[in-house]
Amino acid sequence: MSFEPVYISRRSALRAGAGAAAVAGLGAGHLAGASGVAAAAPADLSDTAYIMSCDEWGARPPAGELSTRTASTRRIVVHHMAFPNTMDFSMEAAIACAERVQYIHMDKNGWSDTGNHFSISRGGYVLEGRHGSLDALEDGGYQVVSAHAVGQNTQSIGIENEGTYIDELPTGKLWWSLVQLSSTICAQYGFGAQNITGHWDWNNTQCPGAKFYSTFPLLRLHVAKRLGQDPSSIPARTWPDTFTSCAGATVRTLQHLLNTQGFNLVADGAFGAATLAAVRAFQTAHGFPSAPDGTMSGPAWEALAPEIGMGATGAAVLGVQSILATKLYAVKTTGTFDRATWVAVAKLQALHGLRVTGRVDLSTWCAALGGVVEENFRGLKGQAGLESELVMPEAASLPPVILPADGVVAGDAPATQFEEVPVDQEVQEGV
């Protein structure tokens, strides 16, 4: 099987010499082969030669000073760009896409630079986004403060993926590059694959798209394998630490669950003053630490989430139905645990490697809310698991590249289709 040449940076040439770099340029693709394993993936996960730096792709300089944060990086937040699903997989198209993102973020949003730390094109090219992100990644001790997800910009690495993935999957090339980049980030910053999340786990958005999000259990498993992660290092449940900067489906479900405790919140998905007061009152009543921003810890979630099943009614059922509906499961928010809800819960359990019962227990609540369960990683223990459930398309099976008749010019101004700011690009900088 053959692969198109993939970007090899000047950093690689300086490290290995021009001759070695030329050889690497023809074979070190870092893209998926027939076996589903990245071709010639580097044994050293700290190797970032596959990432095109801002200088190398010709990014504009920042409009202002960029700040950094030391020893704060805890997770990855994965996005889709809400851009068209182009069939141009070339390096030129990847650069043009990065330029369009920078144009939107700087000229439309008024930010100092590209909001995300890195981007991946549909052709599988990985590019630095915000200046300094690559240096920070190679160091592993700090990150550049970003503008990709409200509440996460000082504690996470944001990866934008070209395309829109609400009802279709990304290309195999993009997906395997995401596996590689996520592995590098986890290795450099010292956290496990259970800390890979999606934008909608934190904010009110459709990003990264329901179809794309359905591959995240498999994404985490492949990253954990590359890291050589010890299964015993993975908690039974990694709950989202939802707090006042969060919004959307997870907050809405939190509000429904608080209503089961006698509170009377409007389930609007906004973590406002009433929700904060209810969270802090619940935490205090149950002997949990109560942070000023209302951060929900794992123990607090576990005390709040009841086990429910067929025939149950009330606010807890509304909570699970609302978040399942957001993730495009075929349920209605009726407040009655009906057959459609049972089927949706069973599908969610199967996706995350959980025992399929149709009942919502603690691990099912965790998975529904955007958390991660240890069953996601059964494959690390040699057990049959997620890999047999979903296989990303092989590079060779992808549609042929279709180039515009007059080619792609990296320096072109954004096309008309990109003039309107996509919803995913509307994020407050540095929060």
C-alpha positions as CSV (number, residue, x, y, z in Angstrom):
1,M,0.0,0.0,0.0
2,S,1.4,3.4,-0.9
3,F,0.8,6.8,0.8
4,E,1.1,10.3,-0.5
5,P,4.1,12.2,0.9
6,V,3.4,13.9,4.2
7,Y,4.9,17.0,5.6
8,I,8.3,16.7,7.3
9,S,9.4,19.9,9.0
10,R,12.6,21.8,8.8
11,R,13.1,20.8,12.4
12,S,13.3,17.2,11.3
13,A,15.8,18.0,8.7
14,L,18.0,19.8,11.2
15,R,17.8,16.9,13.6
16,A,18.4,14.1,11.1
17,G,20.2,15.8,8.2
18,A,18.8,16.6,4.8
19,G,19.2,13.1,3.4
20,A,17.4,11.4,6.2
21,A,14.7,13.9,6.1
22,A,14.2,13.3,2.4
23,V,13.8,9.6,3.0
24,A,11.4,10.3,5.9
25,G,9.4,12.5,3.6
26,L,8.5,9.6,1.4
27,G,7.7,7.1,4.1
28,A,7.1,8.5,7.6
29,G,3.5,9.3,6.9
30,H,1.9,9.0,10.3
31,L,-1.4,8.1,8.6
32,A,-3.4,4.9,8.8
33,G,-2.5,1.8,7.0
34,A,-4.5,-1.3,6.4
35,S,-3.8,-2.6,9.9
36,G,-5.3,0.5,11.4
37,V,-1.9,1.5,12.9
38,A,-0.2,4.7,11.9
39,A,2.5,4.1,9.3
40,A,6.0,4.5,10.7
41,A,4.7,6.1,13.9
42,P,7.6,7.4,15.9
43,A,8.6,5.3,18.9
44,D,9.3,8.6,20.8
45,L,6.0,10.3,21.4
46,S,7.8,13.6,22.1
47,D,8.8,13.8,18.4
48,T,6.8,16.7,16.9
49,A,8.5,16.7,13.5
50,Y,5.1,16.0,11.9
51,I,3.6,19.3,13.1
52,M,3.9,22.3,10.8
53,S,4.9,25.4,12.9
54,C,3.3,28.8,12.4
55,D,6.5,30.0,10.8
56,E,6.6,27.1,8.4
57,W,3.0,27.5,7.2
58,G,3.3,31.3,7.1
59,A,1.0,32.4,9.9
60,R,0.5,36.1,10.5
61,P,2.2,37.4,13.7
62,P,0.0,37.8,16.7
63,A,-1.7,41.2,17.1
64,G,-0.8,41.4,20.7
65,E,1.2,39.7,23.5
66,L,0.2,36.1,24.2
67,S,0.3,34.8,27.8
68,T,1.2,31.4,29.1
69,R,0.2,29.3,32.1
70,T,2.6,26.9,33.9
71,A,1.7,23.4,35.1
72,S,-2.0,23.9,34.5
73,T,-2.6,21.6,31.5
74,R,-5.1,18.8,32.4
75,R,-6.9,17.7,29.3
76,I,-7.5,17.9,25.5
77,V,-10.6,19.5,24.0
78,V,-11.4,18.3,20.5
79,H,-13.3,20.5,18.1
80,H,-14.6,20.5,14.6
81,M,-14.4,23.7,12.6
82,A,-17.9,23.7,11.2
83,F,-16.3,24.2,7.8
84,P,-17.4,22.4,4.6
85,N,-16.1,18.8,4.2
86,T,-13.6,19.5,1.4
87,M,-12.3,16.7,-0.7
88,D,-9.0,18.6,-1.3
89,F,-6.6,16.7,1.0
90,S,-3.4,18.6,-0.1
91,M,-1.0,20.4,2.1
92,E,-1.9,23.6,0.3
93,A,-5.5,23.1,1.3
94,A,-4.4,22.5,4.9
95,I,-2.5,25.8,4.9
96,A,-5.4,27.7,3.3
97,C,-7.7,26.3,6.0
98,A,-5.3,27.4,8.8
99,E,-5.2,30.9,7.2
100,R,-9.0,31.1,7.1
101,V,-9.2,30.2,10.8
102,Q,-6.7,32.8,11.7
103,Y,-8.6,35.3,9.6
104,I,-11.8,34.6,11.4
105,H,-10.3,34.7,14.8
106,M,-8.2,37.8,14.4
107,D,-10.2,39.9,11.9
108,K,-13.8,38.8,12.8
109,N,-13.5,38.0,16.4
110,G,-10.8,40.5,17.2
111,W,-8.6,38.1,19.0
112,S,-4.8,38.4,19.2
113,D,-4.1,35.2,17.3
114,T,-5.7,31.9,16.2
115,G,-7.7,30.6,19.1
116,N,-6.8,26.9,19.0
117,H,-3.4,25.4,19.7
118,F,-3.4,23.0,16.8
119,S,-5.4,22.1,13.7
120,I,-5.7,19.0,11.6
121,S,-6.8,19.1,8.0
122,R,-9.0,16.5,6.3
123,G,-5.8,15.4,4.5
124,G,-4.2,14.6,7.9
125,Y,-1.8,17.5,8.1
126,V,-1.2,18.8,11.6
127,L,-0.5,22.6,12.0
128,E,0.3,24.8,14.9
129,G,-2.5,27.3,15.6
130,R,-1.7,29.9,18.3
131,H,1.9,31.0,18.2
132,G,4.1,29.4,20.8
133,S,1.9,26.3,21.2
134,L,4.5,24.0,19.6
135,D,7.3,25.3,21.7
136,A,5.1,24.8,24.8
137,L,4.2,21.2,23.7
138,E,7.9,20.3,23.2
139,D,8.6,21.7,26.7
140,G,5.7,20.0,28.4
141,G,5.7,22.3,31.4
142,Y,3.5,25.2,30.3
143,Q,0.8,26.1,27.7
144,V,-0.1,29.2,25.8
145,V,-3.4,30.6,27.0
146,S,-5.9,30.1,24.2
147,A,-9.4,30.9,23.0
148,H,-11.0,27.7,22.0
149,A,-13.5,26.8,24.8
150,V,-14.8,29.0,27.6
151,G,-13.5,27.9,30.9
152,Q,-10.8,25.6,29.4
153,N,-8.4,28.1,27.9
154,T,-5.9,28.0,30.7
155,Q,-6.0,24.3,31.4
156,S,-6.5,22.4,28.1
157,I,-5.0,22.0,24.6
158,G,-7.5,22.7,21.9
159,I,-7.4,20.8,18.6
160,E,-9.5,22.1,15.7
161,N,-10.4,19.5,13.0
162,E,-11.3,20.6,9.6
163,G,-14.9,19.8,8.6
164,T,-18.3,19.3,10.1
165,Y,-19.1,16.0,11.8
166,I,-22.7,16.1,13.1
167,D,-23.8,13.2,10.8
168,E,-20.7,11.9,9.2
169,L,-17.2,10.8,10.2
170,P,-14.0,12.6,9.6
171,T,-11.5,11.1,7.1
172,G,-9.3,8.3,8.2
173,K,-6.3,10.5,7.6
174,L,-7.6,13.2,9.9
175,W,-8.6,10.7,12.5
176,W,-5.3,8.9,12.7
177,S,-3.4,12.2,12.9
178,L,-5.7,13.1,15.8
179,V,-4.6,9.8,17.5
180,Q,-1.0,10.8,17.0
181,L,-1.3,14.4,18.1
182,S,-3.4,13.4,21.1
183,S,-0.8,10.8,22.1
184,T,2.0,13.4,21.9
185,I,0.0,15.9,24.0
186,C,-0.8,13.3,26.6
187,A,2.8,12.1,26.8
188,Q,4.3,15.6,27.0
189,Y,1.9,17.0,29.6
190,G,1.7,13.8,31.6
191,F,-1.9,12.9,31.6
192,G,-3.8,9.9,30.4
193,A,-6.2,9.2,27.5
194,Q,-9.2,9.5,29.9
195,N,-8.7,13.2,29.7
196,I,-9.6,13.6,26.1
197,T,-12.9,15.5,25.8
198,G,-15.1,17.2,23.3
199,H,-16.1,20.9,23.1
200,W,-19.7,20.3,24.0
201,D,-18.7,18.6,27.3
202,W,-17.9,22.2,28.5
203,N,-19.8,24.7,26.3
204,N,-23.2,25.1,24.7
205,T,-22.4,24.0,21.1
206,Q,-22.8,21.1,18.6
207,C,-19.1,20.9,18.4
208,P,-17.3,18.4,17.8
209,G,-20.4,16.9,16.1
210,A,-22.3,13.8,17.3
211,K,-20.9,11.4,14.7
212,F,-17.3,12.5,15.5
213,Y,-17.9,12.3,19.2
214,S,-19.1,8.7,18.9
215,T,-15.5,7.8,17.9
216,F,-14.0,9.2,21.1
217,P,-14.1,5.9,23.1
218,L,-12.0,4.4,20.3
219,L,-9.8,7.5,20.1
220,R,-9.0,7.2,23.8
221,L,-8.3,3.5,23.5
222,H,-5.8,4.0,20.7
223,V,-4.1,6.8,22.5
224,A,-3.9,4.8,25.7
225,K,-2.2,2.0,23.7
226,R,0.3,4.3,22.2
227,L,1.1,5.7,25.7
228,G,1.5,2.2,27.1
229,Q,-1.0,3.3,29.7
230,D,-1.3,1.0,32.7
231,P,-5.0,0.0,33.0
232,S,-4.7,0.3,36.8
233,S,-4.0,4.0,36.3
234,I,-7.4,4.7,34.9
235,P,-10.1,5.6,37.4
236,A,-13.4,3.7,37.4
237,R,-15.1,6.9,36.4
238,T,-13.6,10.3,35.4
239,W,-16.4,12.8,35.9
240,P,-16.5,16.2,34.2
241,D,-15.5,18.9,36.7
242,T,-18.4,21.2,35.7
243,F,-18.3,24.7,37.0
244,T,-19.6,28.2,36.5
245,S,-17.9,28.8,33.1
246,C,-19.6,25.7,31.7
247,A,-22.9,25.7,29.7
248,G,-25.0,23.4,27.6
249,A,-26.2,19.9,27.9
250,T,-24.1,18.8,30.9
251,V,-25.2,21.8,32.9
252,R,-28.8,21.2,31.9
253,T,-28.6,17.6,33.2
254,L,-26.9,18.9,36.4
255,Q,-29.9,21.2,36.9
256,H,-32.4,18.4,36.4
257,L,-30.5,16.2,38.9
258,L,-30.4,19.1,41.5
259,N,-34.2,19.3,41.1
260,T,-34.5,15.7,42.3
261,Q,-33.0,17.1,45.6
262,G,-35.8,19.6,46.1
263,F,-34.3,22.6,44.2
264,N,-36.5,24.4,41.7
265,L,-34.1,25.3,38.9
266,V,-34.9,26.2,35.3
267,A,-33.1,23.6,33.2
268,D,-31.7,26.1,30.7
269,G,-28.1,24.9,30.5
270,A,-26.7,28.2,32.0
271,F,-24.6,27.9,35.2
272,G,-26.0,31.0,36.7
273,A,-26.4,32.3,40.3
274,A,-29.3,30.0,41.2
275,T,-27.5,26.9,39.9
276,L,-24.3,27.9,41.7
277,A,-26.3,28.4,45.0
278,A,-28.0,25.0,44.6
279,V,-24.7,23.2,43.8
280,R,-23.0,24.7,46.8
281,A,-25.9,23.9,49.1
282,F,-25.9,20.3,47.9
283,Q,-22.2,20.0,48.4
284,T,-22.3,21.5,51.9
285,A,-25.3,19.3,52.9
286,H,-23.4,16.1,51.8
287,G,-20.1,17.1,53.4
288,F,-18.2,17.9,50.1
289,P,-15.9,20.8,49.6
290,S,-17.7,23.8,48.1
291,A,-15.6,25.8,45.7
292,P,-16.6,29.4,44.9
293,D,-17.1,28.4,41.3
294,G,-19.2,25.4,42.2
295,T,-16.9,22.8,40.7
296,M,-18.6,19.4,40.8
297,S,-16.2,16.7,42.0
298,G,-16.6,13.0,41.2
299,P,-17.9,12.2,44.7
300,A,-20.5,15.0,44.4
301,W,-21.7,13.6,41.1
302,E,-21.9,10.1,42.5
303,A,-24.0,11.4,45.5
304,L,-26.3,13.3,43.1
305,A,-26.9,10.8,40.3
306,P,-29.6,8.2,41.1
307,E,-30.0,4.8,39.4
308,I,-33.1,4.8,37.2
309,G,-34.7,2.4,34.7
310,M,-37.8,1.5,32.8
311,G,-40.9,3.1,34.1
312,A,-39.2,5.8,36.2
313,T,-40.5,9.3,36.0
314,G,-39.4,12.8,37.1
315,A,-36.5,15.1,36.9
316,A,-33.7,12.5,36.7
317,V,-35.4,11.0,33.7
318,L,-35.6,14.4,32.1
319,G,-31.9,14.8,32.8
320,V,-30.8,11.6,31.0
321,Q,-33.3,12.2,28.1
322,S,-32.1,15.8,27.5
323,I,-28.4,14.9,27.2
324,L,-29.2,11.8,25.1
325,A,-31.3,13.9,22.8
326,T,-28.5,16.5,22.5
327,K,-26.2,13.7,21.4
328,L,-28.7,12.8,18.7
329,Y,-30.1,9.6,20.3
330,A,-33.8,9.0,19.3
331,V,-35.4,10.1,22.5
332,K,-37.9,12.7,23.6
333,T,-37.7,14.6,26.9
334,T,-41.0,13.4,28.4
335,G,-39.9,12.7,31.9
336,T,-41.0,9.0,31.5
337,F,-38.4,6.3,31.1
338,D,-39.9,4.6,28.0
339,R,-38.7,2.0,25.5
340,A,-37.0,4.6,23.3
341,T,-35.0,5.8,26.4
342,W,-34.1,2.3,27.2
343,V,-32.8,1.7,23.7
344,A,-30.8,4.9,23.7
345,V,-29.3,4.1,27.1
346,A,-28.4,0.6,25.9
347,K,-26.7,2.1,22.8
348,L,-24.7,4.5,24.9
349,Q,-23.6,1.7,27.2
350,A,-22.4,-0.4,24.3
351,L,-20.5,2.5,22.8
352,H,-18.5,3.0,26.0
353,G,-17.9,-0.7,26.7
354,L,-20.3,-0.9,29.6
355,R,-22.5,-3.9,30.4
356,V,-25.8,-3.3,28.4
357,T,-28.7,-3.2,30.9
358,G,-30.7,-0.3,29.7
359,R,-30.6,1.1,33.3
360,V,-28.8,4.3,34.1
361,D,-26.3,3.5,36.9
362,L,-23.3,5.6,38.0
363,S,-21.1,4.6,35.1
364,T,-23.8,5.2,32.6
365,W,-24.5,8.7,34.0
366,C,-20.7,9.4,33.8
367,A,-20.5,8.4,30.2
368,A,-23.7,10.4,29.3
369,L,-22.4,13.5,31.0
370,G,-19.2,13.6,29.0
371,G,-17.1,11.7,31.5
372,V,-15.0,8.6,30.8
373,V,-15.4,5.1,32.3
374,E,-12.7,2.4,32.8
375,E,-14.6,0.0,30.6
376,N,-13.6,2.2,27.7
377,F,-10.2,0.7,28.0
378,R,-10.9,-3.0,28.1
379,G,-8.7,-3.4,25.1
380,L,-5.6,-2.6,27.3
381,K,-6.3,-5.8,29.3
382,G,-6.5,-8.0,26.2
383,Q,-10.3,-8.2,26.4
384,A,-12.6,-7.9,23.4
385,G,-13.8,-4.4,23.2
386,L,-14.2,-1.2,21.3
387,E,-11.9,-1.9,18.4
388,S,-14.2,-4.5,17.0
389,E,-17.1,-2.1,17.3
390,L,-15.9,0.7,15.1
391,V,-13.1,0.8,12.5
392,M,-12.1,4.1,10.9
393,P,-11.7,4.1,7.1
394,E,-8.3,3.1,5.7
395,A,-6.3,5.7,3.9
396,A,-6.5,3.7,0.7
397,S,-10.3,3.6,0.8
398,L,-10.8,7.3,0.9
399,P,-12.3,9.2,-2.1
400,P,-9.7,10.5,-4.6
401,V,-8.4,14.0,-4.1
402,I,-10.1,16.6,-6.2
403,L,-8.2,19.7,-6.8
404,P,-9.7,23.0,-8.1
405,A,-9.0,23.6,-11.7
406,D,-6.9,26.6,-11.0
407,G,-5.2,25.1,-7.9
408,V,-5.1,26.3,-4.3
409,V,-3.2,29.5,-3.4
410,A,-2.4,29.5,0.3
411,G,-2.4,33.3,0.5
412,D,-5.9,33.7,-0.9
413,A,-8.4,35.7,1.1
414,P,-11.1,33.6,2.7
415,A,-13.7,32.3,0.3
416,T,-17.3,33.5,0.6
417,Q,-18.3,30.3,2.3
418,F,-16.0,31.2,5.2
419,E,-17.1,34.8,5.7
420,E,-19.8,34.1,8.2
421,V,-18.2,33.2,11.6
422,P,-19.1,29.5,12.4
423,V,-20.7,29.0,15.8
424,D,-17.7,27.1,17.0
425,Q,-15.4,30.1,16.5
426,E,-17.4,32.3,18.8
427,V,-15.4,31.9,22.0
428,Q,-14.2,34.5,24.5
429,E,-10.5,34.8,24.4
430,G,-8.3,33.8,27.3
431,V,-11.1,32.6,29.6
